[in-house]
Amino acid sequence: MHKDVEKILVSEEVIQHRVGVLAKKVLEKGEGNIMVVVLLKGALVFAADLFRRMPVMLDVECLNVSSYHGGLESSGEVKFLDACLPDFTGKRVIVVDDIYDTGLTMQSVCTKIAAEGAESVESCVLLAKDKKRDVDFEPDYIGFTIGDEFVIGYGLDYRGKYRNLPYIGVISQDAI
């Protein structure tokens, strides 16, 4: 599996330190009535580490959304794959995603949650690609800014594989 990694962008140690910093930043805005919404499947590892570093009462929910549909680039269409949504009414919602690429997924999810009655909606991403966005939206919390490369590890996948790498790396062209 490691042979398929062209280079390591962010080490396990650096990720863990930054996740702790992000957790503190989220809690600086307040500790009450927080619901963490994890966007599956890519954000699962990041979100678990993030909310374990928040020593407050949290509601944790997961949403299954998709915009990549198995490819290397966003399809431009966000699909909500769950039959029903959690009750967001009166909650401070923190939407957690693995990577901020086009911006379409995060904007769509935050807009939908706000329309469902959340008190406030914030966004937290592990990675943000340094590129022009398709939408006018920026995450509230960003772990790392990276180039426009296809990355794997720490929850990020290529066709369902590599999520269990403890670091973030660039996949080699031979593995694609």
Beta strands, then each sheet from edge to edge (+ up, - down):
strand 1: 5-10
strand 2: 34-40
strand 3: 58-66
strand 4: 79-80
strand 5: 92-100
strand 6: 120-129
strand 7: 141-146
strand 8: 151-152
strand 9: 168-171
sheet 1: 1+ 9- 8+
sheet 2: 4+ 3- 2- 5- 6- 7-
end
